[in-house]
Amino acid sequence: MSILFLLIPLSIIVAITFLLIFIRACKSGQFSDMQTPAMRILQDVTIKNKTK
């Protein structure tokens, strides 16, 4: 029973930490462009081999 007095506050601290990290990532623009990475795989890019 006494372990709950340690685990509950610890889990709340971890949850708040992850929430703050997520909010910081959103504010810095980490998730602002969701289309370009998905479309990049569809672009036809040819790589020219340089042979000597």
C-alpha positions in Angstrom: 0.0 0.0 0.0 2.8 2.4 0.8 4.3 1.9 -2.7 1.2 3.6 -4.1 2.2 6.8 -2.4 5.4 6.7 -4.4 4.1 5.4 -7.7 1.1 7.7 -8.2 3.0 11.0 -7.8 5.8 9.6 -9.9 3.4 8.6 -12.7 1.8 12.1 -12.6 5.2 13.7 -12.9 6.1 11.5 -15.9 2.8 12.3 -17.5 3.2 16.1 -17.0 6.7 15.9 -18.4 5.6 14.1 -21.6 2.7 16.6 -22.0 5.2 19.6 -21.7 7.5 17.9 -24.2 4.6 17.5 -26.6 3.4 21.1 -26.2 7.0 22.3 -26.8 7.2 20.2 -30.0 3.9 21.6 -31.3 4.9 25.2 -30.6 8.2 24.7 -32.4 6.5 23.6 -35.6 7.4 19.9 -35.4 4.0 18.9 -36.7 3.2 21.8 -38.9 3.9 20.1 -42.3 2.2 16.8 -42.5 1.9 16.5 -46.3 5.4 16.9 -47.6 7.0 13.8 -45.9 4.1 11.7 -47.3 4.4 13.1 -50.8 8.2 12.9 -50.9 8.1 9.2 -51.4 5.9 9.6 -54.5 8.2 12.0 -56.3 10.1 10.6 -59.2 13.7 11.4 -58.6 16.2 9.9 -60.9 19.8 9.5 -59.8 22.4 9.8 -62.5 25.3 7.5 -62.0 28.7 9.1 -62.7 30.9 6.6 -64.4 34.5 7.3 -65.4 
